Amino acid sequence: MLVEKFINRTKFSSYEDFYENFRLNIPENFNFAYDIVDVLASETPDAKALVWVNDRGDYREFTFAQMKEYSDRTASFFKSLGIGKGDMVMLILQRRYEWWFSMLALHKLGAVCIPATHMLTREDIIFRNNAADIKMIVAADEEVIVQNIESSRSESPSLRHLVLVGGERSGWESFDRGIVNAAPFRGAEERCTKNDDISLIYFTSGTTSHPKMVAHDFLYPLGHIVTAFFWQQVEKGGLHLTVADTGWGKAVWGKLYGQWISESTIFVYDYHSKFKAIDLVKLIDKYKITTFCAPPTIYRYLIQEDLSSYDFSSLKHCSTAGEPLSEEVFNKWFKLTGRAIREGFGQTETTLSLLNFSTEHIKPGSVGKPAPYYRTVILDHDNHECEDGEIGEIAFPIADGHFPGLFKEYYRDPEKTASVMRDGYYFTGDTAWKDEDGYIWFTGRNDDVIKCSGYRIGTFEVESVLMQHPAVVECAVTGAPDPVRGQVVKATIVLAAAYRPGSPELVKDIQNFVKKTTAPYKYPRIVEFVDELPKTISGKIKRNDIRAGKIK
Protein backbone atom coordinates (compact mmCIF):
# COMPACT_ATOMS: atom_id res chain seq x y z
CA MET A 1 0.00 0.00 0.00
CA LEU A 2 1.18 3.50 -0.81
CA VAL A 3 0.39 4.69 2.72
CA GLU A 4 3.17 2.44 4.04
CA LYS A 5 5.70 4.74 2.38
CA PHE A 6 4.71 7.58 4.68
CA ILE A 7 4.15 5.89 8.06
CA ASN A 8 6.23 3.51 10.13
CA ARG A 9 3.40 1.00 10.77
CA THR A 10 -0.19 0.38 9.70
CA LYS A 11 -1.23 -1.82 12.65
CA PHE A 12 -1.05 -1.15 16.37
CA SER A 13 -2.00 -3.44 19.22
CA SER A 14 -3.68 -0.76 21.32
CA TYR A 15 -4.37 2.94 21.57
CA GLU A 16 -1.30 3.34 23.79
CA ASP A 17 0.86 1.61 21.19
CA PHE A 18 -0.58 3.88 18.48
CA TYR A 19 -0.15 7.10 20.47
CA GLU A 20 3.41 6.40 21.57
CA ASN A 21 4.86 4.69 18.50
CA PHE A 22 3.13 6.06 15.39
CA ARG A 23 5.53 8.06 13.19
CA LEU A 24 5.30 9.82 9.86
CA ASN A 25 8.07 9.46 7.31
CA ILE A 26 8.55 12.99 6.00
CA PRO A 27 9.85 13.32 2.41
CA GLU A 28 12.26 16.12 1.61
CA ASN A 29 9.77 17.93 -0.63
CA PHE A 30 6.28 16.45 -0.48
CA ASN A 31 3.61 17.44 -2.97
CA PHE A 32 0.30 15.56 -2.67
CA ALA A 33 -0.56 15.87 -6.37
CA TYR A 34 2.77 14.49 -7.61
CA ASP A 35 3.62 12.06 -4.80
CA ILE A 36 0.18 10.54 -4.29
CA VAL A 37 -2.11 11.00 -7.28
CA ASP A 38 0.50 10.82 -10.03
CA VAL A 39 2.20 7.85 -8.36
CA LEU A 40 -1.12 6.00 -8.11
CA ALA A 41 -1.81 6.89 -11.74
CA SER A 42 1.42 5.11 -12.62
CA GLU A 43 1.13 2.13 -10.25
CA THR A 44 -2.64 1.49 -10.30
CA PRO A 45 -3.94 3.50 -13.29
CA ASP A 46 -7.31 1.75 -13.49
CA ALA A 47 -8.18 1.98 -9.79
CA LYS A 48 -11.19 4.18 -9.09
CA ALA A 49 -10.33 7.51 -7.50
CA LEU A 50 -13.69 9.31 -7.57
CA VAL A 51 -17.33 8.31 -8.02
CA TRP A 52 -19.62 11.31 -8.56
CA VAL A 53 -23.41 11.35 -8.76
CA ASN A 54 -26.02 14.09 -8.54
CA ASP A 55 -29.74 14.34 -7.86
CA ARG A 56 -30.46 14.68 -11.59
CA GLY A 57 -29.39 11.15 -12.44
CA ASP A 58 -25.91 11.98 -13.73
CA TYR A 59 -23.02 9.63 -12.95
CA ARG A 60 -19.27 9.97 -13.50
CA GLU A 61 -16.32 8.00 -12.29
CA PHE A 62 -12.62 8.76 -12.61
CA THR A 63 -9.59 6.50 -12.26
CA PHE A 64 -6.30 7.72 -10.84
CA ALA A 65 -4.92 7.80 -14.39
CA GLN A 66 -7.77 10.10 -15.40
CA MET A 67 -7.21 12.28 -12.32
CA LYS A 68 -3.62 12.77 -13.40
CA GLU A 69 -4.69 13.55 -16.96
CA TYR A 70 -7.37 16.07 -15.97
CA SER A 71 -5.25 17.72 -13.29
CA ASP A 72 -2.37 18.07 -15.77
CA ARG A 73 -4.69 19.65 -18.31
CA THR A 74 -6.09 21.96 -15.65
CA ALA A 75 -2.60 22.93 -14.48
CA SER A 76 -1.59 23.71 -18.07
CA PHE A 77 -4.72 25.82 -18.56
CA PHE A 78 -4.19 27.74 -15.31
CA LYS A 79 -0.54 28.28 -16.21
CA SER A 80 -1.60 29.79 -19.55
CA LEU A 81 -3.57 32.36 -17.52
CA GLY A 82 -0.45 33.32 -15.61
CA ILE A 83 -1.01 31.27 -12.46
CA GLY A 84 2.18 30.11 -10.79
CA LYS A 85 3.88 29.53 -7.48
CA GLY A 86 2.39 31.51 -4.60
CA ASP A 87 -0.57 32.90 -6.57
CA MET A 88 -3.88 32.91 -4.70
CA VAL A 89 -6.81 31.13 -6.39
CA MET A 90 -10.29 30.86 -4.87
CA LEU A 91 -12.49 27.87 -5.76
CA ILE A 92 -16.28 28.22 -5.46
CA LEU A 93 -17.38 24.92 -6.93
CA GLN A 94 -19.90 23.39 -4.50
CA ARG A 95 -19.54 19.63 -5.09
CA ARG A 96 -18.58 19.62 -8.77
CA TYR A 97 -15.86 17.14 -9.72
CA GLU A 98 -13.84 19.97 -11.30
CA TRP A 99 -12.91 20.96 -7.73
CA TRP A 100 -10.66 17.88 -7.53
CA PHE A 101 -9.04 18.71 -10.88
CA SER A 102 -8.42 22.27 -9.69
CA MET A 103 -7.03 21.41 -6.26
CA LEU A 104 -4.51 19.01 -7.76
CA ALA A 105 -3.58 21.43 -10.53
CA LEU A 106 -2.90 24.26 -8.09
CA HIS A 107 -0.75 21.96 -5.95
CA LYS A 108 1.24 21.04 -9.05
CA LEU A 109 1.83 24.70 -9.88
CA GLY A 110 2.68 25.63 -6.30
CA ALA A 111 -0.23 28.06 -6.22
CA VAL A 112 -2.36 28.55 -3.10
CA CYS A 113 -5.81 26.94 -3.04
CA ILE A 114 -8.57 28.87 -1.25
CA PRO A 115 -11.74 26.73 -1.19
CA ALA A 116 -14.87 28.77 -0.49
CA THR A 117 -18.56 28.12 -0.07
CA HIS A 118 -21.13 29.09 -2.70
CA MET A 119 -23.03 31.01 0.01
CA LEU A 120 -20.55 33.90 0.00
CA THR A 121 -22.14 37.31 -0.58
CA ARG A 122 -20.65 40.12 -2.64
CA GLU A 123 -19.18 41.66 0.52
CA ASP A 124 -17.71 38.30 1.59
CA ILE A 125 -16.00 37.92 -1.77
CA ILE A 126 -14.63 41.47 -1.76
CA PHE A 127 -13.18 40.91 1.72
CA ARG A 128 -11.49 37.66 0.69
CA ASN A 129 -10.18 39.03 -2.60
CA ASN A 130 -8.46 41.91 -0.88
CA ALA A 131 -7.37 40.11 2.29
CA ALA A 132 -5.50 37.46 0.30
CA ASP A 133 -4.82 39.35 -2.98
CA ILE A 134 -6.72 36.69 -4.89
CA LYS A 135 -5.60 36.55 -8.51
CA MET A 136 -8.18 34.16 -9.96
CA ILE A 137 -11.59 32.74 -9.06
CA VAL A 138 -12.83 29.42 -10.43
CA ALA A 139 -16.60 29.17 -9.96
CA ALA A 140 -19.61 27.05 -10.82
CA ASP A 141 -22.07 28.43 -13.35
CA GLU A 142 -24.80 29.30 -10.88
CA GLU A 143 -26.57 32.66 -11.25
CA VAL A 144 -26.19 33.84 -7.66
CA ILE A 145 -22.51 32.85 -7.51
CA VAL A 146 -21.74 34.57 -10.80
CA GLN A 147 -23.59 37.76 -9.87
CA ASN A 148 -21.83 38.09 -6.54
CA ILE A 149 -18.42 37.54 -8.10
CA GLU A 150 -19.02 39.94 -10.99
CA SER A 151 -20.31 42.66 -8.69
CA SER A 152 -17.20 42.30 -6.50
CA ARG A 153 -14.75 42.79 -9.35
CA SER A 154 -14.63 46.60 -9.36
CA GLU A 155 -13.51 46.57 -5.72
CA SER A 156 -10.99 43.74 -6.11
CA PRO A 157 -7.84 45.17 -7.73
CA SER A 158 -5.80 41.96 -7.46
CA LEU A 159 -8.36 39.88 -9.37
CA ARG A 160 -7.18 39.11 -12.91
CA HIS A 161 -9.18 36.13 -14.16
CA LEU A 162 -12.62 34.58 -13.74
CA VAL A 163 -12.99 30.95 -14.81
CA LEU A 164 -16.43 29.40 -15.25
CA VAL A 165 -17.15 25.69 -14.79
CA GLY A 166 -20.11 24.26 -16.68
CA GLY A 167 -21.07 27.18 -18.90
CA GLU A 168 -20.10 30.11 -21.12
CA ARG A 169 -20.39 33.79 -20.15
CA SER A 170 -18.95 37.03 -21.42
CA GLY A 171 -15.97 38.13 -19.35
CA TRP A 172 -15.24 34.61 -18.14
CA GLU A 173 -12.73 32.00 -19.27
CA SER A 174 -14.33 28.64 -20.04
CA PHE A 175 -12.92 25.86 -17.85
CA ASP A 176 -14.27 23.18 -20.18
CA ARG A 177 -12.70 24.66 -23.31
CA GLY A 178 -9.55 25.57 -21.42
CA ILE A 179 -8.71 22.03 -20.39
CA VAL A 180 -9.64 20.58 -23.79
CA ASN A 181 -7.26 22.97 -25.57
CA ALA A 182 -4.51 22.87 -22.93
CA ALA A 183 -0.91 22.33 -24.02
CA PRO A 184 0.96 19.28 -22.71
CA PHE A 185 1.99 19.70 -19.07
CA ARG A 186 5.50 18.68 -18.04
CA GLY A 187 4.91 17.94 -14.40
CA ALA A 188 8.43 16.94 -13.36
CA GLU A 189 9.82 20.17 -14.82
CA GLU A 190 7.10 22.28 -13.20
CA ARG A 191 7.64 20.91 -9.70
CA CYS A 192 8.71 23.85 -7.56
CA THR A 193 7.34 23.48 -4.04
CA LYS A 194 8.96 23.04 -0.64
CA ASN A 195 7.44 21.51 2.46
CA ASP A 196 7.01 24.81 4.27
CA ASP A 197 5.44 26.68 1.34
CA ILE A 198 1.79 27.65 1.78
CA SER A 199 -0.47 25.33 -0.21
CA LEU A 200 -3.91 25.96 1.24
CA ILE A 201 -5.76 28.77 3.00
CA TYR A 202 -9.15 28.54 4.67
CA PHE A 203 -11.07 31.57 5.85
CA THR A 204 -12.59 30.75 9.23
CA SER A 205 -16.26 31.51 9.73
CA GLY A 206 -15.82 34.69 11.77
CA THR A 207 -18.73 34.55 14.22
CA THR A 208 -17.62 37.71 16.05
CA SER A 209 -15.08 39.33 13.71
CA HIS A 210 -13.71 39.18 10.18
CA PRO A 211 -12.61 35.68 9.20
CA LYS A 212 -9.02 34.69 9.86
CA MET A 213 -6.90 33.18 7.08
CA VAL A 214 -5.67 29.77 8.24
CA ALA A 215 -2.61 28.82 6.18
CA HIS A 216 -1.40 25.23 5.78
CA ASP A 217 1.84 24.03 4.23
CA PHE A 218 2.50 21.18 1.80
CA LEU A 219 2.92 18.64 4.63
CA TYR A 220 -0.66 19.16 5.79
CA PRO A 221 -2.07 16.22 3.76
CA LEU A 222 0.22 13.77 5.57
CA GLY A 223 -1.37 14.78 8.86
CA HIS A 224 -4.66 13.47 7.49
CA ILE A 225 -3.39 9.88 7.34
CA VAL A 226 -4.56 9.59 10.94
CA THR A 227 -7.88 11.21 10.01
CA ALA A 228 -8.68 8.78 7.22
CA PHE A 229 -6.73 5.58 7.84
CA PHE A 230 -7.00 5.28 11.62
CA TRP A 231 -10.20 7.16 12.48
CA GLN A 232 -12.54 6.94 9.48
CA GLN A 233 -10.84 3.57 8.79
CA VAL A 234 -11.07 3.88 5.02
CA GLU A 235 -9.73 0.93 3.04
CA LYS A 236 -7.86 0.42 -0.19
CA GLY A 237 -10.53 -0.14 -2.83
CA GLY A 238 -13.30 0.92 -0.44
CA LEU A 239 -15.85 3.66 -1.13
CA HIS A 240 -15.87 6.56 1.33
CA LEU A 241 -18.59 9.19 1.76
CA THR A 242 -18.06 12.31 3.87
CA VAL A 243 -20.94 14.78 4.02
CA ALA A 244 -19.37 18.18 3.30
CA ASP A 245 -19.39 20.95 0.74
CA THR A 246 -16.02 21.56 -0.91
CA GLY A 247 -15.97 25.09 0.49
CA TRP A 248 -15.55 23.79 4.04
CA GLY A 249 -12.42 22.47 5.73
CA LYS A 250 -14.17 19.14 6.26
CA ALA A 251 -13.83 18.51 2.51
CA VAL A 252 -10.06 17.98 2.66
CA TRP A 253 -10.57 15.98 5.87
CA GLY A 254 -12.94 13.53 4.21
CA LYS A 255 -12.94 13.99 0.44
CA LEU A 256 -9.33 14.27 -0.64
CA TYR A 257 -6.05 13.87 1.22
CA GLY A 258 -6.12 10.95 3.64
CA GLN A 259 -8.57 8.95 1.55
CA TRP A 260 -6.37 8.92 -1.56
CA ILE A 261 -3.17 8.36 0.43
CA SER A 262 -5.01 5.26 1.73
CA GLU A 263 -6.11 4.39 -1.85
CA SER A 264 -9.81 4.56 -1.04
CA THR A 265 -12.31 5.74 -3.64
CA ILE A 266 -14.07 8.99 -2.76
CA PHE A 267 -17.84 9.12 -3.26
CA VAL A 268 -19.44 12.50 -3.97
CA TYR A 269 -23.13 13.37 -3.96
CA ASP A 270 -23.87 16.66 -5.71
CA TYR A 271 -27.39 17.90 -5.10
CA HIS A 272 -29.21 21.00 -6.34
CA SER A 273 -32.57 20.62 -4.63
CA LYS A 274 -33.10 20.80 -0.86
CA PHE A 275 -30.96 18.29 1.00
CA LYS A 276 -32.79 15.22 2.31
CA ALA A 277 -31.05 12.97 4.80
CA ILE A 278 -32.86 9.88 3.47
CA ASP A 279 -31.02 10.35 0.16
CA LEU A 280 -27.79 9.41 1.94
CA VAL A 281 -29.30 6.12 3.06
CA LYS A 282 -30.34 5.35 -0.50
CA LEU A 283 -26.81 6.08 -1.70
CA ILE A 284 -25.22 3.87 0.97
CA ASP A 285 -27.52 1.04 -0.12
CA LYS A 286 -27.26 1.52 -3.89
CA TYR A 287 -23.51 2.16 -4.23
CA LYS A 288 -22.38 -0.01 -1.29
CA ILE A 289 -20.59 2.69 0.64
CA THR A 290 -17.99 1.15 2.98
CA THR A 291 -17.09 4.09 5.24
CA PHE A 292 -19.24 7.08 6.19
CA CYS A 293 -18.57 10.34 8.02
CA ALA A 294 -21.18 13.00 8.82
CA PRO A 295 -22.00 15.57 11.52
CA PRO A 296 -24.11 14.31 14.45
CA THR A 297 -27.10 16.30 13.20
CA ILE A 298 -27.13 14.21 10.01
CA TYR A 299 -27.20 11.02 12.05
CA ARG A 300 -30.00 12.48 14.15
CA TYR A 301 -32.08 13.12 11.02
CA LEU A 302 -31.26 9.67 9.66
CA ILE A 303 -32.50 7.76 12.71
CA GLN A 304 -35.88 9.46 12.36
CA GLU A 305 -36.35 7.80 8.97
CA ASP A 306 -37.71 4.33 8.34
CA LEU A 307 -34.48 2.48 7.56
CA SER A 308 -35.90 -1.05 7.68
CA SER A 309 -35.93 -1.55 3.90
CA TYR A 310 -32.31 -0.49 3.32
CA ASP A 311 -29.20 -2.65 3.25
CA PHE A 312 -26.29 -1.48 5.39
CA SER A 313 -24.19 -4.63 5.05
CA SER A 314 -21.50 -2.86 2.99
CA LEU A 315 -20.98 -0.21 5.68
CA LYS A 316 -17.97 -1.06 7.86
CA HIS A 317 -17.13 2.11 9.78
CA CYS A 318 -18.90 5.35 10.74
CA SER A 319 -17.46 8.52 12.24
CA THR A 320 -18.54 12.01 13.28
CA ALA A 321 -17.18 15.35 14.48
CA GLY A 322 -18.18 18.97 14.97
CA GLU A 323 -21.13 18.72 17.38
CA PRO A 324 -22.16 16.73 20.44
CA LEU A 325 -23.09 13.12 19.71
CA SER A 326 -25.74 11.92 22.13
CA GLU A 327 -25.86 8.42 23.52
CA GLU A 328 -29.41 8.10 22.18
CA VAL A 329 -28.27 8.71 18.60
CA PHE A 330 -25.25 6.45 19.04
CA ASN A 331 -27.36 3.59 20.36
CA LYS A 332 -30.17 3.91 17.83
CA TRP A 333 -27.78 4.11 14.86
CA PHE A 334 -25.99 1.03 16.19
CA LYS A 335 -29.31 -0.80 16.55
CA LEU A 336 -30.39 0.13 13.01
CA THR A 337 -27.10 -0.51 11.22
CA GLY A 338 -24.92 -2.58 13.54
CA ARG A 339 -22.21 0.06 13.27
CA ALA A 340 -20.75 2.21 16.05
CA ILE A 341 -20.06 5.90 15.46
CA ARG A 342 -16.54 7.00 16.37
CA GLU A 343 -16.34 10.62 17.41
CA GLY A 344 -13.35 12.89 16.84
CA PHE A 345 -12.21 16.48 17.26
CA GLY A 346 -10.18 18.94 15.23
CA GLN A 347 -10.17 22.48 13.89
CA THR A 348 -9.56 24.32 10.65
CA GLU A 349 -6.10 24.91 12.14
CA THR A 350 -5.39 21.20 12.65
CA THR A 351 -6.00 17.73 11.37
CA LEU A 352 -7.78 15.19 13.58
CA SER A 353 -6.48 15.97 17.08
CA LEU A 354 -8.59 13.74 19.34
CA LEU A 355 -10.19 10.47 18.37
CA ASN A 356 -11.91 7.29 19.43
CA PHE A 357 -9.32 4.77 18.25
CA SER A 358 -10.49 1.55 16.62
CA THR A 359 -9.55 -0.76 19.50
CA GLU A 360 -10.75 1.55 22.28
CA HIS A 361 -14.06 1.35 24.10
CA ILE A 362 -16.32 4.22 22.98
CA LYS A 363 -17.87 6.55 25.52
CA PRO A 364 -20.67 8.28 23.55
CA GLY A 365 -20.27 12.04 23.88
CA SER A 366 -16.52 11.95 24.43
CA VAL A 367 -14.25 13.03 21.59
CA GLY A 368 -11.82 10.34 22.67
CA LYS A 369 -8.10 10.59 23.35
CA PRO A 370 -5.20 12.51 21.77
CA ALA A 371 -3.97 11.60 18.32
CA PRO A 372 -0.23 11.09 17.76
CA TYR A 373 1.74 14.38 17.58
CA TYR A 374 -1.08 16.15 19.45
CA ARG A 375 0.36 15.77 22.96
CA THR A 376 -2.80 17.24 24.37
CA VAL A 377 -2.97 19.05 27.68
CA ILE A 378 -5.86 20.86 29.36
CA LEU A 379 -4.65 24.07 30.97
CA ASP A 380 -6.09 26.54 33.47
CA HIS A 381 -5.66 30.33 33.27
CA ASP A 382 -2.13 30.06 34.69
CA ASN A 383 -1.10 27.40 32.15
CA HIS A 384 -1.11 24.68 34.80
CA GLU A 385 -2.51 21.29 33.84
CA CYS A 386 -6.04 20.77 35.13
CA GLU A 387 -7.00 17.95 37.44
CA ASP A 388 -9.28 15.23 36.08
CA GLY A 389 -12.82 16.60 35.83
CA GLU A 390 -11.67 20.24 35.80
CA ILE A 391 -12.57 22.32 32.75
CA GLY A 392 -9.71 24.09 31.00
CA GLU A 393 -8.45 25.04 27.54
CA ILE A 394 -7.28 22.38 25.09
CA ALA A 395 -3.67 23.07 24.11
CA PHE A 396 -1.02 21.25 22.07
CA PRO A 397 2.68 21.52 23.01
CA ILE A 398 4.83 22.96 20.20
CA ALA A 399 8.10 23.55 22.07
CA ASP A 400 9.71 20.82 19.93
CA GLY A 401 8.60 22.56 16.77
CA HIS A 402 5.83 22.50 14.18
CA PHE A 403 4.42 19.08 13.27
CA PRO A 404 2.52 17.92 10.15
CA GLY A 405 -1.14 18.86 10.33
CA LEU A 406 -0.81 21.94 12.52
CA PHE A 407 -1.39 25.16 10.61
CA LYS A 408 1.56 27.33 9.63
CA GLU A 409 0.13 30.71 10.59
CA TYR A 410 -2.77 33.10 10.36
CA TYR A 411 -1.78 34.60 7.02
CA ARG A 412 -0.81 38.26 7.25
CA ASP A 413 -1.70 38.39 10.94
CA PRO A 414 1.43 37.76 13.04
CA GLU A 415 -0.18 39.22 16.15
CA LYS A 416 -3.07 36.79 16.02
CA THR A 417 -0.68 33.94 15.32
CA ALA A 418 1.44 34.91 18.31
CA SER A 419 -1.64 35.14 20.53
CA VAL A 420 -2.43 31.44 20.05
CA MET A 421 1.12 30.10 19.62
CA ARG A 422 2.87 31.13 22.82
CA ASP A 423 4.53 29.75 25.93
CA GLY A 424 5.36 26.54 24.09
CA TYR A 425 1.75 25.71 23.17
CA TYR A 426 -0.87 26.18 20.51
CA PHE A 427 -3.97 27.30 22.39
CA THR A 428 -7.10 26.09 20.61
CA GLY A 429 -9.62 28.39 22.32
CA ASP A 430 -11.74 25.29 23.00
CA THR A 431 -12.50 24.04 26.49
CA ALA A 432 -12.83 20.48 27.76
CA TRP A 433 -12.23 18.19 30.72
CA LYS A 434 -10.56 14.82 31.03
CA ASP A 435 -11.97 11.87 32.93
CA GLU A 436 -10.08 9.31 34.99
CA ASP A 437 -9.66 7.02 31.94
CA GLY A 438 -8.05 9.73 29.83
CA TYR A 439 -11.12 10.42 27.67
CA ILE A 440 -11.67 14.08 26.81
CA TRP A 441 -15.08 15.73 26.92
CA PHE A 442 -15.56 18.92 24.91
CA THR A 443 -17.46 21.72 26.69
CA GLY A 444 -17.31 24.73 24.35
CA ARG A 445 -15.36 27.79 23.28
CA ASN A 446 -13.57 29.99 25.79
CA ASP A 447 -16.00 32.79 25.01
CA ASP A 448 -19.07 30.54 25.33
CA VAL A 449 -19.01 30.18 29.11
CA ILE A 450 -22.18 31.23 30.96
CA LYS A 451 -21.73 32.64 34.47
CA CYS A 452 -24.92 31.99 36.44
CA SER A 453 -25.10 32.67 40.19
CA GLY A 454 -21.38 32.00 40.54
CA TYR A 455 -21.44 28.82 38.46
CA ARG A 456 -19.46 28.52 35.20
CA ILE A 457 -21.53 26.60 32.64
CA GLY A 458 -20.14 25.48 29.26
CA THR A 459 -22.66 25.83 26.44
CA PHE A 460 -21.53 22.64 24.75
CA GLU A 461 -22.12 20.49 27.82
CA VAL A 462 -25.74 21.67 28.07
CA GLU A 463 -26.23 21.20 24.33
CA SER A 464 -24.90 17.65 24.67
CA VAL A 465 -27.62 16.86 27.18
CA LEU A 466 -30.36 18.58 25.18
CA MET A 467 -29.44 16.58 22.09
CA GLN A 468 -30.28 13.39 23.99
CA HIS A 469 -33.94 14.45 24.21
CA PRO A 470 -35.97 12.85 21.38
CA ALA A 471 -37.70 16.14 20.53
CA VAL A 472 -34.44 17.99 19.80
CA VAL A 473 -32.89 17.93 16.32
CA GLU A 474 -30.61 20.95 16.71
CA CYS A 475 -29.99 23.37 19.54
CA ALA A 476 -27.87 26.28 20.68
CA VAL A 477 -27.28 27.33 24.27
CA THR A 478 -26.48 30.93 25.13
CA GLY A 479 -26.44 33.12 28.20
CA ALA A 480 -29.35 35.54 28.70
CA PRO A 481 -29.09 38.57 31.04
CA ASP A 482 -30.79 38.15 34.41
CA PRO A 483 -31.04 40.87 37.12
CA VAL A 484 -30.60 38.37 39.96
CA ARG A 485 -28.30 35.65 38.62
CA GLY A 486 -26.26 37.76 36.19
CA GLN A 487 -26.96 35.28 33.40
CA VAL A 488 -29.26 32.31 32.92
CA VAL A 489 -29.09 29.45 30.48
CA LYS A 490 -31.20 29.89 27.35
CA ALA A 491 -31.86 27.04 24.90
CA THR A 492 -32.87 27.75 21.31
CA ILE A 493 -34.19 24.53 19.79
CA VAL A 494 -35.20 23.12 16.41
CA LEU A 495 -37.77 20.41 17.06
CA ALA A 496 -38.22 17.06 15.37
CA ALA A 497 -41.28 17.01 13.13
CA ALA A 498 -43.34 14.88 15.52
CA TYR A 499 -42.98 17.47 18.29
CA ARG A 500 -43.69 20.65 16.35
CA PRO A 501 -44.72 23.37 17.04
CA GLY A 502 -43.93 22.74 20.71
CA SER A 503 -45.88 23.56 23.86
CA PRO A 504 -45.43 24.76 27.46
CA GLU A 505 -45.61 21.11 28.51
CA LEU A 506 -42.74 20.23 26.18
CA VAL A 507 -40.68 23.11 27.58
CA LYS A 508 -41.19 21.75 31.10
CA ASP A 509 -40.36 18.23 29.96
CA ILE A 510 -37.09 19.38 28.35
CA GLN A 511 -36.14 21.36 31.45
CA ASN A 512 -36.81 18.41 33.73
CA PHE A 513 -34.85 16.14 31.41
CA VAL A 514 -31.77 18.37 31.73
CA LYS A 515 -32.16 18.59 35.51
CA LYS A 516 -32.22 14.80 35.79
CA THR A 517 -29.40 14.19 33.31
CA THR A 518 -26.82 16.70 34.54
CA ALA A 519 -26.28 19.09 37.44
CA PRO A 520 -29.64 20.86 37.98
CA TYR A 521 -28.12 24.36 37.96
CA LYS A 522 -27.32 23.87 34.25
CA TYR A 523 -30.92 23.52 33.12
CA PRO A 524 -32.24 26.12 30.61
CA ARG A 525 -34.51 28.57 32.40
CA ILE A 526 -35.47 29.98 29.00
CA VAL A 527 -36.50 27.66 26.14
CA GLU A 528 -37.54 28.84 22.68
CA PHE A 529 -38.46 26.85 19.59
CA VAL A 530 -37.39 28.05 16.14
CA ASP A 531 -37.63 26.78 12.56
CA GLU A 532 -33.87 26.99 12.05
CA LEU A 533 -30.75 28.24 13.79
CA PRO A 534 -28.81 31.19 12.37
CA LYS A 535 -25.50 29.96 10.98
CA THR A 536 -22.36 31.27 9.33
CA ILE A 537 -21.58 30.35 5.73
CA SER A 538 -19.49 27.44 7.04
CA GLY A 539 -22.39 26.08 9.08
CA LYS A 540 -21.39 27.25 12.57
CA ILE A 541 -24.11 28.58 14.82
CA LYS A 542 -24.19 32.37 15.11
CA ARG A 543 -24.71 32.76 18.85
CA ASN A 544 -24.44 36.54 18.60
CA ASP A 545 -27.52 36.57 16.37
CA ILE A 546 -29.39 34.45 18.89
CA ARG A 547 -28.41 36.81 21.69
CA ALA A 548 -29.59 39.72 19.56
CA GLY A 549 -32.90 38.02 18.72
CA LYS A 550 -32.08 37.60 15.01
CA ILE A 551 -33.79 34.24 14.60
CA LYS A 552 -36.75 32.77 12.72
Sequence and secondary structure as in RCSB ss.txt:
>XXXX:A:sequence
MLVEKFINRTKFSSYEDFYENFRLNIPENFNFAYDIVDVLASETPDAKALVWVNDRGDYREFTFAQMKEYSDRTA
SFFKSLGIGKGDMVMLILQRRYEWWFSMLALHKLGAVCIPATHMLTREDIIFRNNAADIKMIVAADEEVIVQNIE
SSRSESPSLRHLVLVGGERSGWESFDRGIVNAAPFRGAEERCTKNDDISLIYFTSGTTSHPKMVAHDFLYPLGHI
VTAFFWQQVEKGGLHLTVADTGWGKAVWGKLYGQWISESTIFVYDYHSKFKAIDLVKLIDKYKITTFCAPPTIYR
YLIQEDLSSYDFSSLKHCSTAGEPLSEEVFNKWFKLTGRAIREGFGQTETTLSLLNFSTEHIKPGSVGKPAPYYR
TVILDHDNHECEDGEIGEIAFPIADGHFPGLFKEYYRDPEKTASVMRDGYYFTGDTAWKDEDGYIWFTGRNDDVI
KCSGYRIGTFEVESVLMQHPAVVECAVTGAPDPVRGQVVKATIVLAAAYRPGSPELVKDIQNFVKKTTAPYKYPR
IVEFVDELPKTISGKIKRNDIRAGKIK
>XXXX:A:secstr
 GGGGTBS S  SSHHHHHHH  B   SS  HIIIIIIHHHHHSTTSEEEEEEETTS EEEEEHHHHHHHHHHHH
HHHHHTT  TT EEEEE TT THHHHHHHHHHHHT EEEE  TT  HHHHHHHHHHHT  EEEEES HHHHHHHH
HHGGG TT  EEEEESS  TTSEEHHHHHHS     HHHH    TTSEEEEEE   SSSS  EEEEETTHHHHHH
IIIIIII   TT EEEE   TTSTHHHHHTTHHHHHTT EEEEEE  S   HHHHHHHHHHHT  EEE  HHHHH
HHTTS  TTS  TT  EEEEESS   HHHHHHHHHHHS  EEEEEE TTSSEEEE  TTS   TT  BEE TT  
 EEE TTS B  TT  EEEEEE TT   TTS  EETT HHHHHHHEETTEEEEEEEEEE TTS EEEEEEGGGEE
EETTEEEEHHHHHHHHTTSTTEEEEEEEEEEETTTEEEEEEEEEE GGGTT  HHHHHHHHHHHHHHS GGGS S
EEEE SS  B TTS B HHHHHTT   
